């Protein structure tokens, strides 16, 4: 007969007590999760077999994040917003364009920040960038970086980009053997590397010629930090839900060598400019000027590194992906390709074989093609705002009551889903640049086209 006397020991009693408390805690959390939005009269994603299977498919990498948010967006097609739970924290998926305007612009003071993606103790380099900063510190940094995108600075950067373009094209001309079959994502990543290296870091790189340059290699390492699949998803969840555990386990988004590389590059650039009196009207120079001012928060080298890094991080993969999708659509839509080529050739002829900064704004069909690419393939699937003070939402549907959003609740804006909603963009899967011609672009319902977000916290790279 089994000896159960050990159950009376203090250790066993303590263990049983902890297990019971743990089970009760889990039940309480599930109960809270299930009832929170129900009690507020807000449409919410119920806990059932179908939704649980969908959640697990996402965690296991069986469905994409795009498909997951499409599922959420379409679950209540008549609702202005839907109640969700994000690791036990109430969040709201906002579907209504007018409500999006209120939150992003009209009532910005109630939603001034993004939620933290990675805890500062886990990834300091990522937590100090302009996207992650909050409050007055964000405003100071925004004001510091905004002059990077004035017309004069953009013209200077355009010349640097043009030089990168010439290097890119010349390599392909000199190596016709590689042009028979090109892996576009790879070559566009190389081009994006060169552009960001020169405009943000003041360093000249030719990634087509020097295939294994460290700037490009580090960019690939950064992208790997955000890899999809079960392991990548588990790491992202751990960073957000249990940052202390992530730190204890020694997890990080990027290899320490990558962090040290960017610190070294920026540190050496600053030192060389100070010692040699180099003035280059780029982002590093603006950040150095801000560092030397006494009327702003004391800026450290790590602050400067973080801003330069986010320009690389935000521009490397998104720019390459945009160019990749644009190239794909031009390849499968011959009429669009022919018209765009004709327009570019016309401006080349007028500029004696060169495209100037001034002529870029006149290449209207190019703008239409890029705008439609950003609609069909937005750089971000969603964006967010963090509630700073109690806010009352209007009824989600007729018959519902107003709902209160509490501080620290997250509001999500499904950019991809809005861009693919046939209510706003008829036949959304069709690539049609004419949506953005002079006549049609004014017909687009405001706050349904959000490739860079909107309001004071829209992407600073919009320019």
Secondary structure, DSSP 8 states (H G I E B T S, - for coil): ----GGGGSHHHHHHHHHHHHHHHHHHHHHHHHHHHHHHTT--B---SHHHHHHHHHHHTTSS-HHHHHHHHHHHTTT-SEEEEEETTEEEEEE--HHHHHIIIIITGGGS-B---SS-TTT-HHHHTSTTT--HHHHHHHHHHHHGGGSHHHHHHHHHHHHHHHHHHHHHHHH-GGGGSS--HHHHHHHHHHHHHHHHHS-----TTTSTT-HHHHHHHHHHHTT--HHHHHHHHHHHHH-HHHHHHTT--SS-HHHHHHHHHHHHHHHHHHHHHT----SHHHHHHHHHH-SSS----HHHHHHHHHHHHHHHHHHHHHHHHHHHHHHHH-HHHHHHHHHHHHHHHHHTTT---HHHHTT-HHHHHHHHHHHHHT-S-S-EEEE--S-EEE--SSTT---EEE-TT-EEEE-HHHHHT-TTTSSSTTS--GGGGSTTTGGGS-TTS--TT--STTS-GGG-
